[in-house]
Amino acid sequence: MRKEHYVADRLIRIRCGNTFKFEYSGAPNYHRPTKPIVFKEPQAANGNRVASTKSPFSARGRTVNHGDDRTMFFESNLERRTALIFQARSDVAEVRAQWPTVKWTAQDGSRHRHTFDFWIRRTDGVSMAVAVKPKKYVEKYGLLHMLARIHSQGAIAMFADDVTVVTEDYANQNSEANAKHILLSRRVRNDDEVELARHVVEQMDGPERFFELFRGATSESARRIALWCLIDEGCLAASDPSERISDHTIMIREK
């Protein structure tokens, strides 16, 4: 963040009554996961397309799927954000990048092949082939028309139940930031700390700011991770779903 952003954040904290002291303690302060973290060698990608390593127009790279330790290639920052958000969703059971590849026929009779950016399977069994594209290019390249033809011709039927498009309206920076917190909380989850945080959340009788849920915590970092675990479980949520959750975000109990 820029210097003025830190100043604004500090003023908001004071206005909200956040009295945390940002000082290092004399004792070690680190995560204590119930299940020890085991490093696994990333597996080969299982997509149909390998992104080129360099491009003058967009970000290129690879990441690792938290679900199956598979390498996933991305061809833009938008795809990278989408991958993180999909993995953090509790209703998504499986994510696969650069798959499937389908054949379809254009209106003029020409034959084409298209590789979807992602394929996901939800926990209810429904699968979706996902195309990721900035909004300004969706209409320019006729993406919706192409996907409609792919769907109507049955080209996707053997791979997925439906097709969809993701733009920056969905895969934005706020959603990416929240997804990163959720994925970290899954790795370093401490079950005892989660139950302590759950007890605090169950005592909520109305909306409260995120930092107010740290009451009684002996370790701020442990409580923070535990609260993110509860957000992942759907027990706790921001009053504004589109907001990037911070210490002064207004939270509500969901169930």
HELIX and SHEET records of a PDB file:
HELIX    1   1 LYS A    3  CYS A   16  1                                  14    
HELIX    2   2 ASN A   77  ALA A   88  1                                  12    
HELIX    3   3 LYS A  135  VAL A  138  1                                   4    
HELIX    4   4 LEU A  143  SER A  152  1                                  10    
HELIX    5   5 GLN A  173  ARG A  187  1                                  15    
HELIX    6   6 ASP A  191  GLU A  202  1                                  12    
HELIX    7   7 PHE A  210  PHE A  214  5                                   5    
HELIX    8   8 GLU A  220  GLU A  233  1                                  14    
SHEET    1   A 2 GLY A  61  VAL A  64  0                                        
SHEET    2   A 2 THR A  71  PHE A  74 -1                                        
SHEET    1   B 4 VAL A  92  ALA A  97  0                                        
SHEET    2   B 4 PHE A 118  ARG A 122 -1                                        
SHEET    3   B 4 SER A 127  VAL A 132 -1                                        
SHEET    4   B 4 ASP A 162  VAL A 166  1                                        
SHEET    1   C 2 THR A 101  THR A 105  0                                        
SHEET    2   C 2 ARG A 111  THR A 115 -1                                        
SHEET    1   D 3 GLU A 208  ARG A 209  0                                        
SHEET    2   D 3 ILE A 250  ARG A 253 -1                                        
SHEET    3   D 3 LEU A 236  ALA A 238 -1                                        
END                                                                             
